[in-house]
Amino acid sequence: MAEVRNKQVVLKDYVSGFPKESDMHIIEGTVILKLPEASSEVLLIKNLYLSCDPYMRILMTQGASSYIPGSASHSPLTGYGVGRVLESGHPDYKKGDLVWGITKWEEYSLVSSDQTLFKIEHTDVPLSYYTGILGMPGMTAYVGFFELCSPKKGEKVFVSAASGAVGQLVGQFAKLAGCYVVGSAGSKEKVDLLKNKLGFDEAFNYKEESDLNAALKRCFPEGIDIYFENVGGKTLDAVLLNMRLHGRISVCGMISQYNLTQPEGVTNLANMIFKRIRMQGFMVSDSYNLYPKFLEFLLPHIREGKVVYVEDIAEGLENGPAALVGLYSGLNFGKQVLLVSRE
Ligand SMILES: NC(=O)c1ccc[n+]([C@@H]2O[C@H](COP(=O)([O-])OP(=O)(O)OC[C@H]3O[C@@H](n4cnc5c(N)ncnc54)[C@H](OP(=O)(O)O)[C@@H]3O)[C@@H](O)[C@H]2O)c1
């Protein structure tokens, strides 16, 4: 029975305010490569890729109510990842299968039967895609845009955090649906990416706009039909002033608020009445039953090069804390992935 090193990224203590690399440390434990007997843990997996996701900050706060098992302090972080099954006590999985779903930030993880897990059936695309375009963020863009907003040809769509894991897909889905789409992002390089590679009709750097309302009026002289909300705060307030009659707002995330001890207020909500706006929050995990339909829709587009995906891949668990913390200052250029092992 082999005992091997199990490097882990562990949360030192619960975080308040902006997370720092020093809130986490790397420890080198060991693991016996065998499933424990009489346990709810039914799979032993080797983690290959881990996903850096904004919601992980919420799990770092003491007492946070969470939609996946939380990252308790002094424990390895919990998050999405891609792994290879080393041992299985579950009838649906066998040794050698590739899977994506909830795992831990470590080299080897035990997975219990109630954790979100999908078998990877299509390996003609990069495996890392199952942390992004073909994993949780891809499903988020699909559900939040198509299911919640019911886009129609010719409609005007705005996406914030548009170059990120979710936003870059929302923009491309909007173009597939025949919409006009504008994205906001935090640097010139990201704005260029949106316009020149990802097919957005227009894009702007929100950090360089002194008046977000004016920026939106410039890009949407007739107003916005659909807003895909990733950031919250001042952006949401400015969007509310620019929505059209019967507009839809898909509330996916509010990254500008996650590290604030006092969240910002929104002052323009009355526009929801006058413009008959429907604003709806959602959690992607409620819609995982749509995963087969989503794959059927997206895989052909990826294979034909009609939808592309930009990834930012950091290498090695020791670089995980920097990669994760970088999300909150926009250091990632596309989907932030952490490569743990190539095989
Ligand atoms: N509801 C769900 O089920 C669900 C699922 C997945 C994700 N989400 C949410 O979707 C949003 C996007 O997630 P993602 O994975 O695609 O992340 P991401 O866009 O790949 O990375 C986060 C980006 O947010 C931007 N950002 C950071 N701080 C900001 C601030 N104060 N104001 C404005 N922008 C800021 C940065 O881009 P810039 O350089 O452009 O500022 C950063 O690159 C997040 O809010 C996340 O929590 C929700």
The ligand as an SDF file (V2000), in Angstrom:
LIG
                    3D

 48 52  0  0  0  0  0  0  0  0999 V2000
  -24.2130   32.4050   -9.8460 N   0  0  0  0  0  0  0  0  0  0  0  0
  -23.3750   31.4200  -10.1070 C   0  0  0  0  0  0  0  0  0  0  0  0
  -23.7300   30.2460  -10.0240 O   0  0  0  0  0  0  0  0  0  0  0  0
  -21.9550   31.7600  -10.4950 C   0  0  0  0  0  0  0  0  0  0  0  0
  -21.1020   30.7890  -11.0250 C   0  0  0  0  0  0  0  0  0  0  0  0
  -19.8110   31.1820  -11.4490 C   0  0  0  0  0  0  0  0  0  0  0  0
  -19.3970   32.5080  -11.3110 C   0  0  0  0  0  0  0  0  0  0  0  0
  -20.2440   33.3970  -10.7530 N   0  0  0  0  0  0  0  0  0  0  0  0
  -19.8520   34.8090  -10.6300 C   0  0  0  0  0  0  0  0  0  0  0  0
  -19.5870   35.3060  -11.9210 O   0  0  0  0  0  0  0  0  0  0  0  0
  -18.6460   36.3720  -11.8600 C   0  0  0  0  0  0  0  0  0  0  0  0
  -17.5210   36.1170  -12.8470 C   0  0  0  0  0  0  0  0  0  0  0  0
  -16.8310   34.9360  -12.4600 O   0  0  0  0  0  0  0  0  0  0  0  0
  -15.6250   34.3810  -13.3360 P   0  0  0  0  0  0  0  0  0  0  0  0
  -15.3100   33.0220  -12.8650 O   0  0  0  0  0  0  0  0  0  0  0  0
  -15.9390   34.6070  -14.7660 O   0  0  0  0  0  0  0  0  0  0  0  0
  -14.4360   35.3410  -12.8990 O   0  0  0  0  0  0  0  0  0  0  0  0
  -13.3820   36.0550  -13.8340 P   0  0  0  0  0  0  0  0  0  0  0  0
  -14.1150   37.1050  -14.6040 O   0  0  0  0  0  0  0  0  0  0  0  0
  -12.6260   35.0430  -14.6100 O   0  0  0  0  0  0  0  0  0  0  0  0
  -12.3850   36.7290  -12.8060 O   0  0  0  0  0  0  0  0  0  0  0  0
  -12.8010   37.7690  -12.0040 C   0  0  0  0  0  0  0  0  0  0  0  0
  -12.6890   39.1350  -12.7320 C   0  0  0  0  0  0  0  0  0  0  0  0
  -13.5040   40.0760  -12.0590 O   0  0  0  0  0  0  0  0  0  0  0  0
  -13.0240   41.3550  -12.3140 C   0  0  0  0  0  0  0  0  0  0  0  0
  -13.0300   42.1480  -11.0740 N   0  0  0  0  0  0  0  0  0  0  0  0
  -12.3390   41.9310   -9.9480 C   0  0  0  0  0  0  0  0  0  0  0  0
  -12.6280   42.8680   -9.0210 N   0  0  0  0  0  0  0  0  0  0  0  0
  -13.5110   43.7050   -9.6060 C   0  0  0  0  0  0  0  0  0  0  0  0
  -14.1730   44.8960   -9.1830 C   0  0  0  0  0  0  0  0  0  0  0  0
  -13.9840   45.3980   -7.9500 N   0  0  0  0  0  0  0  0  0  0  0  0
  -15.0060   45.5250  -10.0490 N   0  0  0  0  0  0  0  0  0  0  0  0
  -15.2090   45.0250  -11.2810 C   0  0  0  0  0  0  0  0  0  0  0  0
  -14.5980   43.8980  -11.7480 N   0  0  0  0  0  0  0  0  0  0  0  0
  -13.7760   43.2610  -10.9190 C   0  0  0  0  0  0  0  0  0  0  0  0
  -11.5850   41.2180  -12.8370 C   0  0  0  0  0  0  0  0  0  0  0  0
  -11.6020   41.5440  -14.2210 O   0  0  0  0  0  0  0  0  0  0  0  0
  -11.2930   43.0520  -14.7180 P   0  0  0  0  0  0  0  0  0  0  0  0
   -9.8120   43.1070  -14.9930 O   0  0  0  0  0  0  0  0  0  0  0  0
  -12.1300   43.1480  -15.9280 O   0  0  0  0  0  0  0  0  0  0  0  0
  -11.6880   43.9780  -13.6020 O   0  0  0  0  0  0  0  0  0  0  0  0
  -11.3020   39.7260  -12.6870 C   0  0  0  0  0  0  0  0  0  0  0  0
  -10.4840   39.2500  -13.7190 O   0  0  0  0  0  0  0  0  0  0  0  0
  -18.2000   36.4490  -10.4020 C   0  0  0  0  0  0  0  0  0  0  0  0
  -18.9370   37.4660   -9.7560 O   0  0  0  0  0  0  0  0  0  0  0  0
  -18.5860   35.0930   -9.8530 C   0  0  0  0  0  0  0  0  0  0  0  0
  -18.7900   35.1180   -8.4570 O   0  0  0  0  0  0  0  0  0  0  0  0
  -21.5030   33.0530  -10.3360 C   0  0  0  0  0  0  0  0  0  0  0  0
  1  2  1  0
  2  3  2  0
  2  4  1  0
  4  5  1  0
  4 48  2  0
  5  6  2  0
  6  7  1  0
  7  8  2  0
  8  9  1  0
  8 48  1  0
  9 10  1  0
  9 46  1  0
 10 11  1  0
 11 12  1  0
 11 44  1  0
 12 13  1  0
 13 14  1  0
 14 15  2  0
 14 16  1  0
 14 17  1  0
 17 18  1  0
 18 19  2  0
 18 20  1  0
 18 21  1  0
 21 22  1  0
 22 23  1  0
 23 24  1  0
 23 42  1  0
 24 25  1  0
 25 26  1  0
 25 36  1  0
 26 27  1  0
 26 35  1  0
 27 28  2  0
 28 29  1  0
 29 30  1  0
 29 35  2  0
 30 31  1  0
 30 32  2  0
 32 33  1  0
 33 34  2  0
 34 35  1  0
 36 37  1  0
 36 42  1  0
 37 38  1  0
 38 39  2  0
 38 40  1  0
 38 41  1  0
 42 43  1  0
 44 45  1  0
 44 46  1  0
 46 47  1  0
M  CHG  2   8   1  16  -1
M  END
$$$$
